[in-house]
Amino acid sequence: MKATSTMESLFRAVANASEWAAKTGTLSRVRLDCWSQRVTVLATDSVAMCLTSAPAETTEARHTWLEITRPDLEALTKAVKPGATKESKEAQVSLNFVPEEGLHVQTGTDDFTFKDIYREGEADPLGGLMGYFTEWRTEQVSYPMGVMLSATYLARLNRMRKEAPDIGAHIIVPDPAEPVLIKLGRYTRVVIQPIDPVRHVKAFGGGVLWD
């Protein structure tokens, strides 16, 4: 299945996802999905996960996906990083998804292939995570709730590439014990598992909670 996006849109999607992919182990990979009119990138390190997307023109109204290693994601990020000019940012990049073979990428000057590491029938650690972004209900609650999150993960939000510098993060807290949902602009969603405040107080002492 083939898709076409701009260098700027695809770069933002893959660069933001790379912030959340595990550096080692079975989760040192990302899932790329080609849908009708968009390409998504899903990454996790088991504590937090991120789903980014890039608008795209696709050749077929169907869905396909594959997985590549984190090093290949980093190589892809470098390959599609645009220059500073508007022409470079709006340049087209072509993607060809061939499951069990690889992702073929064509920029204006170079061709790249990134191997699909998933094989049908194998355990798929990323396969069940998409539901966090599609099935969670995000109705607002009528009372304030406190939640404790790792500052390390919050700092990543500030490093992520956005459509505009001042776009804020919309944060939903379904329940203090449930994952926090964050929307950063139109194309990036993040889910972060909260810290148990009782265990945190035991580990670091009083004064670490808002009281």
Secondary structure, DSSP 8 states (H G I E B T S, - for coil): -EEEEEHHHHHHHHHHHHTTS-SSSTT-EEEEEEETTEEEEEEE-SSEEEEEEEE-EESSSS-EEEEEEHHHHHHHHHHT---SSHHHHT-EEEEEEETTTEEEEE-SS-EEEEE----TTS--TTTTTTHHHHT------SS-------HHHHHHHHHS--SSTT--EEEE-S-TTS-EEEEETTTEEEEE----HHHHHHHH-TTSS--
